[in-house]
Amino acid sequence: MRIHHDHPGHVADFVRLVEAWLGASPWGLEEADHRLLRDPLRVLREGGSLLSLARGDEVVGVCALLRDGADRIQLARMTVAEAERGQGHGERLLVAALDRAREMGVSSVYLLTNTALGPAVHLYHKHGFRTGHEGPHPDYARCNLVMEMRIEPAGDSMPVDTTACVDG
């Protein structure tokens, strides 16, 4: 398995995997999803990054880092192909996304999720995300949980351990 950053040949896989995941979810695709999937390269033009996890030529997982200012990034649309779930691929993507965010010089990473996605929420807590807000979100029907974590940008003197297990 290999993590790729901003691989132009994986853009169609990003769209395919996000559509499959959200299309099968109870919430479906929302207008912001449609906008993103019509032009995923917008993420790169706006200073973000697209990550893909591939086994050879087969992309099995993806996520986006959406720039939200100079010091903040949103981890978004992280998903793994249904047949590949439960094998640690989501954790590989998350760790790679946090490393990429550090390389990009941000000090904060946040995400929007739902409490119904228990394994994902557990994974985020395990890697240091804390609940910032719980309840309805003004922009996304599927979101009822905002989580955030502070990170040290790459090159700073004090490394951050993103593998520590956190209770709660």
C-alpha positions as a LaTeX table, in Angstrom:
\begin{tabular}{lrrr}
\hline
Residue & $x$ (\AA) & $y$ (\AA) & $z$ (\AA) \\
\hline
Met1 & 0.00 & 0.00 & 0.00 \\
Arg2 & 1.21 & 3.45 & $-0.84$ \\
Ile3 & $-0.08$ & 6.91 & 0.03 \\
His4 & $-0.11$ & 9.43 & $-2.82$ \\
His5 & $-0.42$ & 13.20 & $-2.53$ \\
Asp6 & $-2.23$ & 15.11 & $-5.26$ \\
His7 & $-1.95$ & 12.33 & $-7.86$ \\
Pro8 & $-3.78$ & 13.55 & $-11.01$ \\
Gly9 & $-4.53$ & 9.98 & $-12.05$ \\
His10 & $-6.44$ & 9.35 & $-8.81$ \\
Val11 & $-8.96$ & 12.19 & $-9.10$ \\
Ala12 & $-11.59$ & 9.94 & $-10.74$ \\
Asp13 & $-11.08$ & 7.43 & $-7.89$ \\
Phe14 & $-11.62$ & 10.20 & $-5.34$ \\
Val15 & $-14.96$ & 10.99 & $-7.00$ \\
Arg16 & $-15.90$ & 7.29 & $-7.30$ \\
Leu17 & $-15.15$ & 6.43 & $-3.68$ \\
Val18 & $-16.77$ & 9.54 & $-2.18$ \\
Glu19 & $-19.91$ & 9.07 & $-4.31$ \\
Ala20 & $-20.14$ & 5.40 & $-3.31$ \\
Trp21 & $-19.70$ & 6.14 & 0.38 \\
Leu22 & $-22.03$ & 9.12 & 0.68 \\
Gly23 & $-24.52$ & 7.74 & $-1.83$ \\
Ala24 & $-24.96$ & 4.67 & 0.37 \\
Ser25 & $-25.14$ & 6.67 & 3.59 \\
Pro26 & $-28.45$ & 7.65 & 5.21 \\
Trp27 & $-27.68$ & 11.28 & 4.36 \\
Gly28 & $-26.72$ & 10.98 & 0.70 \\
Leu29 & $-24.71$ & 13.59 & $-1.17$ \\
Glu30 & $-25.30$ & 17.20 & $-0.21$ \\
Glu31 & $-24.87$ & 20.27 & $-2.42$ \\
Ala32 & $-21.33$ & 20.94 & $-1.10$ \\
Asp33 & $-20.40$ & 17.36 & $-2.05$ \\
His34 & $-21.71$ & 17.83 & $-5.57$ \\
Arg35 & $-19.72$ & 21.07 & $-5.93$ \\
Leu36 & $-16.53$ & 19.39 & $-4.74$ \\
Leu37 & $-16.99$ & 16.30 & $-6.89$ \\
Arg38 & $-17.63$ & 18.37 & $-10.03$ \\
Asp39 & $-14.18$ & 19.93 & $-9.59$ \\
Pro40 & $-11.98$ & 18.05 & $-7.09$ \\
Leu41 & $-8.83$ & 19.79 & $-8.36$ \\
Arg42 & $-10.25$ & 22.95 & $-6.81$ \\
Val43 & $-8.85$ & 21.54 & $-3.55$ \\
Leu44 & $-5.32$ & 21.89 & $-4.93$ \\
Arg45 & $-5.91$ & 25.31 & $-6.48$ \\
Glu46 & $-7.12$ & 26.56 & $-3.09$ \\
Gly47 & $-4.00$ & 25.31 & $-1.29$ \\
Gly48 & $-5.26$ & 21.95 & $-0.05$ \\
Ser49 & $-4.31$ & 18.38 & $-0.86$ \\
Leu50 & $-5.91$ & 15.14 & $-2.08$ \\
Leu51 & $-4.57$ & 11.93 & $-0.59$ \\
Ser52 & $-5.10$ & 8.45 & $-1.96$ \\
Leu53 & $-4.17$ & 5.03 & $-0.64$ \\
Ala54 & $-3.37$ & 2.58 & $-3.42$ \\
Arg55 & $-2.44$ & $-1.04$ & $-3.80$ \\
Gly56 & $-0.60$ & $-0.94$ & $-7.10$ \\
Asp57 & $-2.98$ & 0.79 & $-9.50$ \\
Glu58 & $-6.07$ & 0.19 & $-7.35$ \\
Val59 & $-7.09$ & 3.14 & $-5.17$ \\
Val60 & $-8.76$ & 1.80 & $-2.01$ \\
Gly61 & $-9.05$ & 4.97 & 0.08 \\
Val62 & $-9.09$ & 8.75 & $-0.27$ \\
Cys63 & $-9.40$ & 11.97 & 1.68 \\
Ala64 & $-9.10$ & 15.69 & 1.14 \\
Leu65 & $-7.41$ & 18.42 & 3.12 \\
Leu66 & $-9.36$ & 21.61 & 2.48 \\
Arg67 & $-7.47$ & 24.82 & 3.22 \\
Asp68 & $-9.33$ & 27.05 & 5.68 \\
Gly69 & $-6.89$ & 29.90 & 6.18 \\
Ala70 & $-3.13$ & 29.98 & 6.61 \\
Asp71 & $-3.05$ & 27.92 & 9.83 \\
Arg72 & $-6.09$ & 25.67 & 9.57 \\
Ile73 & $-7.15$ & 22.75 & 7.40 \\
Gln74 & $-10.26$ & 20.60 & 7.25 \\
Leu75 & $-9.92$ & 16.84 & 6.90 \\
Ala76 & $-12.83$ & 15.92 & 4.64 \\
Arg77 & $-14.39$ & 13.10 & 2.63 \\
Met78 & $-12.16$ & 10.41 & 4.11 \\
Thr79 & $-13.40$ & 7.03 & 2.94 \\
Val80 & $-12.23$ & 3.53 & 2.15 \\
Ala81 & $-13.78$ & 1.18 & $-0.41$ \\
Glu82 & $-16.44$ & $-0.92$ & 1.28 \\
Ala83 & $-14.67$ & $-4.23$ & 0.55 \\
Glu84 & $-11.46$ & $-2.86$ & 2.14 \\
Arg85 & $-12.91$ & $-1.60$ & 5.43 \\
Gly86 & $-11.78$ & $-3.00$ & 8.75 \\
Gln87 & $-8.18$ & $-3.50$ & 7.62 \\
Gly88 & $-6.60$ & $-0.35$ & 9.07 \\
His89 & $-6.70$ & 1.64 & 5.83 \\
Gly90 & $-8.62$ & 4.51 & 7.41 \\
Glu91 & $-5.96$ & 4.85 & 10.09 \\
Arg92 & $-3.21$ & 4.84 & 7.44 \\
Leu93 & $-5.01$ & 7.63 & 5.61 \\
Leu94 & $-5.56$ & 9.63 & 8.79 \\
Val95 & $-1.92$ & 9.43 & 9.86 \\
Ala96 & $-0.81$ & 10.41 & 6.35 \\
Ala97 & $-3.28$ & 13.30 & 6.30 \\
Leu98 & $-1.98$ & 14.61 & 9.63 \\
Asp99 & 1.60 & 14.32 & 8.37 \\
Arg100 & 0.62 & 16.16 & 5.19 \\
Ala101 & $-1.11$ & 18.89 & 7.21 \\
Arg102 & 2.12 & 19.35 & 9.20 \\
Glu103 & 4.08 & 19.63 & 5.95 \\
Met104 & 1.60 & 22.28 & 4.81 \\
Gly105 & 2.43 & 24.34 & 7.90 \\
Val106 & $-0.96$ & 24.39 & 9.60 \\
Ser107 & $-1.40$ & 24.34 & 13.35 \\
Ser108 & $-4.99$ & 23.08 & 13.45 \\
Val109 & $-6.90$ & 20.29 & 11.72 \\
Tyr110 & $-10.66$ & 19.93 & 12.09 \\
Leu111 & $-13.30$ & 17.65 & 10.68 \\
Leu112 & $-17.06$ & 17.34 & 10.47 \\
Thr113 & $-18.58$ & 13.94 & 11.22 \\
Asn114 & $-21.56$ & 12.22 & 12.78 \\
Thr115 & $-21.84$ & 10.39 & 16.09 \\
Ala116 & $-23.47$ & 7.49 & 14.18 \\
Leu117 & $-20.06$ & 6.78 & 12.60 \\
Gly118 & $-18.70$ & 5.20 & 15.78 \\
Pro119 & $-15.54$ & 3.56 & 14.39 \\
Ala120 & $-14.50$ & 6.81 & 12.68 \\
Val121 & $-15.17$ & 8.91 & 15.79 \\
His122 & $-13.15$ & 6.43 & 17.87 \\
Leu123 & $-10.27$ & 6.66 & 15.37 \\
Tyr124 & $-10.29$ & 10.46 & 15.52 \\
His125 & $-10.24$ & 10.43 & 19.33 \\
Lys126 & $-7.43$ & 7.88 & 19.30 \\
His127 & $-5.29$ & 10.25 & 17.23 \\
Gly128 & $-5.89$ & 13.31 & 19.38 \\
Phe129 & $-9.00$ & 15.00 & 17.99 \\
Arg130 & $-11.27$ & 16.58 & 20.57 \\
Thr131 & $-14.95$ & 17.39 & 20.29 \\
Gly132 & $-15.41$ & 21.08 & 19.57 \\
His133 & $-19.15$ & 21.12 & 18.97 \\
Glu134 & $-21.90$ & 18.53 & 19.14 \\
Gly135 & $-25.30$ & 19.17 & 17.63 \\
Pro136 & $-26.79$ & 20.24 & 14.30 \\
His137 & $-24.43$ & 21.87 & 11.82 \\
Pro138 & $-25.57$ & 24.92 & 9.84 \\
Asp139 & $-24.17$ & 23.67 & 6.51 \\
Tyr140 & $-24.35$ & 19.85 & 6.54 \\
Ala141 & $-27.36$ & 17.72 & 7.45 \\
Arg142 & $-25.07$ & 14.72 & 8.05 \\
Cys143 & $-22.84$ & 16.55 & 10.53 \\
Asn144 & $-23.61$ & 16.61 & 14.23 \\
Leu145 & $-20.03$ & 16.57 & 15.52 \\
Val146 & $-17.12$ & 18.93 & 14.89 \\
Met147 & $-13.72$ & 17.70 & 16.07 \\
Glu148 & $-10.39$ & 19.49 & 16.07 \\
Met149 & $-6.78$ & 19.00 & 17.05 \\
Arg150 & $-3.73$ & 21.22 & 17.30 \\
Ile151 & $-0.57$ & 20.05 & 15.58 \\
Glu152 & 2.96 & 21.31 & 15.34 \\
Pro153 & 3.98 & 22.13 & 11.77 \\
Ala154 & 6.82 & 20.04 & 10.31 \\
Gly155 & 10.24 & 21.31 & 11.25 \\
Asp156 & 9.23 & 22.65 & 14.66 \\
Ser157 & 11.40 & 21.51 & 17.52 \\
Met158 & 8.83 & 19.47 & 19.40 \\
Pro159 & 7.32 & 16.46 & 17.59 \\
Val160 & 3.68 & 15.56 & 18.16 \\
Asp161 & 2.70 & 11.97 & 18.90 \\
Thr162 & $-0.46$ & 11.36 & 16.85 \\
Thr163 & $-0.55$ & 7.64 & 17.70 \\
Ala164 & $-1.32$ & 7.95 & 21.40 \\
Cys165 & $-4.61$ & 6.43 & 22.45 \\
Val166 & $-6.90$ & 8.94 & 24.11 \\
Asp167 & $-9.78$ & 7.98 & 26.37 \\
Gly168 & $-13.22$ & 9.33 & 25.73 \\
\hline
\end{tabular}
